C-alpha cells in the first residue's frame, strides 16, 4: 500500500481539505460525521488505507494534520466530523494576520516542531509512504509563510518522498487582502527553490477536492492507471472533440489566464467510471505557458507596492529585509522567463535533457486519443 499524508494549512487549506474528505469518504463508503464504514462494495475497502487509518471495528480516521496559527477553523472541523483525530490538530496562539513574515518567522515557526512531530508519527504508522499532499493558499500569512517553512523541513527530512501542492492563488476578482501580492511573491519563490510543481469559495473548494480525488484514484481503486501510465483509449472523433472543447474552454479554467496566448507543456485528462464517453466524469490538470500572465500579474502587483514601500513595515518588523523581496522578484521573473522561452519553442527550464512536444490548445482538438499520467503512480 502506498499511503499519503495530508497537511491542511491555514484557513483556505483546511476549507479545501474538508471538502476533500467529504468527497473521499463518500467514494469509500465512509460516513463523514461518524467515520464508520457504510459502503456496499469490497472495492471501497480494498485500498482505503491510502488516505485513512482504520481500526478493527471499521472506524476510519483521516490521515491528516490540520494546521493553523489560530484555532477557530480547526475547532469548527472538530465539531463537524469524527474523521479527524484531535491529536492531529496543530494550532497557534495568534493568527498570522495575513503576513508571510509572521507565518514564516514568528507565529508559524512557533508551531513548526509540533507539526513535524505529528507528521513523523503518521509516517511511522504506515507501511509504504508515497508522499505528502499540502493544501494551502498563498494569499494569506499562514498558507504562504508557514507552508514554505513546512516544505523546507519536509524536503530535508523526507527527500525521497513526493510533495504535491494544491494551491489557491490570489484572484483579481476575489481579492480580500491588500498584501496578497507580497505573500504570493514570497511563497512562489519558495515553491520554485524547492522544485515543487504548482498546480469564494465552497464550490471552488469542491472542484479542487474532485481534482485531488481524481489524481489519486489509481492508488485507491483498480484500473488501467495502476501501472503508472494510462494506455491510449480511442473514441469517436465527435466525442473527443466535444470533450476537448470543454476541457480547454475559458469557462472551465480556474485561473485568470488565456490559453490561446501560450502553449501547453503538459496535460492530463482523467476519465473515471463505467460509462459512455458522453457521460464520462472528466478532470483536467495542465501546465501551460499562458500561466506566465498570472505570474506577471503577481510580480507587477508586488513591484508597484514595493516601489512605494507600502505595508513593508509589517514584514520588516517581523525580521525580514527588503532584499528578500527583491530576491523573490528575481526568482518570479525567472519563472516567467522560463515560460516565455518555452512558448517561443526553447527547452523549458533550460534543461536539454527534459524535452517534450509543445502544443497549442487548438492542436488537441484535432486529436482522437487521450492519455493520462498520475504523479502519485510514478515508480
Beta strands, then each sheet from edge to edge (+ up, - down):
strand 1: 3-9
strand 2: 52-54
strand 3: 60-62
strand 4: 64-68
strand 5: 89-91
strand 6: 129-137
strand 7: 162-168
strand 8: 233-234
strand 9: 264-272
strand 10: 281-288
strand 11: 369-370
sheet 1: 5+ 4+ 1+ 6+ 7+
sheet 2: 2+ 3-
sheet 3: 8+ 11-
sheet 4: 9+ 10-
end
